[in-house]
């Protein structure tokens, strides 16, 4: 496919993303939640709906020849319905959508500012996603940690990108400790996931029109579960252990950049 046509199709995908989001937030979600009164049931129904629509969005991009998604089998931890922390690297702007398409009942730790957005904020609130303060003050981290623990105690599957921002072009940022501290305090397992996007798409500072010559492979590998009994060495040690396991799975060299300084969830 000629590059100019691929650029046009990629642009169409981004426009469609906004259109899908608007329809979902304004019409589909409210209709799907009619008559569902209990808060936990509303969140579960909204998350299941977003899971299906995320898959449809990737199916749409696949039909246009832009991406080739590959989903792992659903881990038993997520099928069982208990609390779990899902941690993953963050190579692309579309990682959240891809993980929601790949895994059920995901609760995302999102930036506080997103909660007030007209379209995305409505979806985030309906799905029970967590707002994390900007992280410029030590109290912000404590607030985010408290919200994460509360969600885990409520048997939610909590998605966190411990890098805090998208990965650099070559490598991965160090992992922050918040997700691992929350898992240890709530006594829940950690499910590490390694995301591969090849060729790179929508990395940090990569313009949207930097389009690959072939369809982009989105794939995720679910790594061995870390049980609560393994968290006794401390959150810092566990963050490094999981970072190195994910880095090895995606083929990142051991030398790592300095920790990310962008304000984002812990």
N, C-alpha and C positions, 0 to 999 in steps of 0.2 A: 504494500500500500504506500503511495507517495507520501512524503513527510507533510506537505501542506494539508492533505486530507486528514492525516492522523491528528494534526494540531486542531483542526476544526472539530473532529469527533471528540477529542479530549475536552475542548471547550464546551461542547454539547453535554458531556457527562457532568461537568460542574454546574451548568445551568439546570440540568435535570435534578441534580442533588438538591438545589434550592427549591425547585418545584415540588419534588417528592416530599421534602420536609414541610413545606407550607401546607400541602394537602393533608399530610399525616397529622400535623398539629391542629389544624383548623377544623377538620372534618372527621377523619378516620378514628383518631384516638377518642374524641368525645363520644362518638357513636358507639365505639367498642366498649366504653366504660359505663354506658347508660345502665342503670340498675345495679351496678357493682358498688356497694356501699362500704364494705369493710376495707380499711386502708391497705392491709397486706395483700388482699385479693386484687385490689385495683393496681397495685404496683406489679404484681405477678402478671396480670393480664396485659398491662402496658409493655412490660419487658418482653413478653412472648410476641406481641405484635411488632415491636421494634426489631426483634430477632428475625422475623419473617420478612419484613420490609428491607432490612439490611441485605439479606440474601438476594432479594429481588433487584436491589440496586446493583450488586455485583454481577448478577445474571444479565442485567441490562448492559453493563460495560463489557461483559464477556461477549455478548451478541454483536457488539460494535467492533470487536477485535482489539480492545484496549487492554484488558486484563485477563488472566487465567487464574481464578481462585482455586485453591486446594484446601479443603477443610479436614481437620483431624476427626477421628471418632470422638463422640462426646465422653469426656472423662466421667468415671463413676462418681467422683466427688460432686460434680455439678448435678448429676442425675439424682443423687441421694437427697439433695435439698438442704444440706447443712451449711454452716458458715465456712468460708474459704477465701483466702487472698490469692487472686490471680495476678502475677507480676509478669511483665513482658518488656522487651526492648521496644524502641519507638522509632523505626526507620522512616516512617511516612506519615503524612497528614491524615491519611485514610485508615490508620491503624485501628482507631476506635470503632469505626464502622465495620472493618473487617473482623475484629474480634467479636463484635455483637452478632455478626452474621455466622461466625464459626461456633460460638458458645452460647448456650441458653442462660437466662436469668442473671445477666450481668448488671451490676451496679457500679457505675463509673464515678471516680473521684474527679470532678470537673472544677475548672476555675470559677471562683465566685462570680465574676462578671458575666459569665455565660448564663447564669440562672435568671438574670433580668432581661435577657435578649427576647424579642417578641416571638420568634419562631422556635429557635433551639431551646430557649429557656422553658417554654411550655412543655416540650417533650421531656426535657431533663427532669422537671418537677413531677410530671405524671409518672415517670418510670422510677422515681425514688432515688435518682442519682444525688450524690453528695456534693455540696458546695465547699470548696477548700479556699480559705482566705489567701490573699496574695503572697504571704510568706515573708513580708518585710520586717515583721516583729516576732520575737520569740513566742508571744501569746498566740499568734496566728497558727503556728505549728501545733501548739497544744490543743487549740480548738479543732483543727483538722483531725488530729489523732483521736480526740474524744468522739468525733462524729464517725470515724472509721470503726472504732471499737464498738460503738452502739449498733452500727449496721451489722457487724459480724456476730454480735450477741443475738441479733434478730434473725440469724441464719441466712444472711445474704452472701452472694458471691461478689466480692469486691475487687474491681479491676484497678490496678495502679501501675503507672509507668514510673518506676523508681529513678529513671534518669532525670525526670523533672521537666524535660523538654525533648524535642526530637533529636535523634542521634546525629553526630557530626558525619560528614561525608565519608570519612575513613575511621571507623571505630565505634565506640560506645562511651558515653559519659559514665563516671562512677555512679553507683546506685546510692540514693538517699536511704535513710534508715527507717522512715516512717511506716512503710508497709510492713516491715519485719517486726517492728516494735508493736504494731497493732495486732499482728498475728500472735505474738508471744503473750500479750496481755489478755487477749480474748481466748487463747487456748485453741486456735484453729490451725489447720494445715495450710501450707503454701503450695500453690500450683505454678511452677515456672513455665513460661511459654516463650519459644524462640520464633520470632517473625522474620521471614526473609522476603524481600522485595527486590526482584531481579528482572531487568535493570532497575536502578534506583528511580523512584518517582516521588515527587513532593517532599524531598528531604529538606532539612533546614537550609534556607537561603537558595533553594533550587526553584527557579521560576516554573509556573505551571506549563508553559509552552516548551519547556525542555523535554521533548517527547522522544521516547525510544523508537528504534527502528522495527521493533517487534512487540508482540503482546507482553505485558509485564506479569510475571509470575508472583502472585501473592500466596504464600504458604506459611503454615504454622506447625511447629513441632511441640507437642506437650512433653515436657521433661518429667523425670521421676518426682513424685510428690514428696515434700518435706513435712514430716509429721510434727505435731506439737512437741513431742518428746525430744526432738532434735534441736529445739530452739534455745536450749540452755546456755549456749556459748555466747549469747548476746546478739543484739541486732546488727552491730557493726560487722561482726564476723560473718553472720548469715548473709548480709547484703553483699559482701565480697564473694562469698561462696556461690551465691546464685548468679551474680554478675558474671563470674568466670565460667560458670556452666552454660549460660546463655551465649556468651561470647564465643565459646568453643563450638556451640551448635550452629552458629551463623557464620563461623569462619573469621572472627575478628582476632587480630593479633593481640598477644598479651599486653603490649604497651598501650596504655589507655590515656585519654586526655584528662585534663584537670576536671574536677566536678563542675557541673553546669551551674551558672549563677542566675539563670532566668527564673523569675518568680513563677511558681507553679506548685501543685500539690506535693506534699512530702512523699 
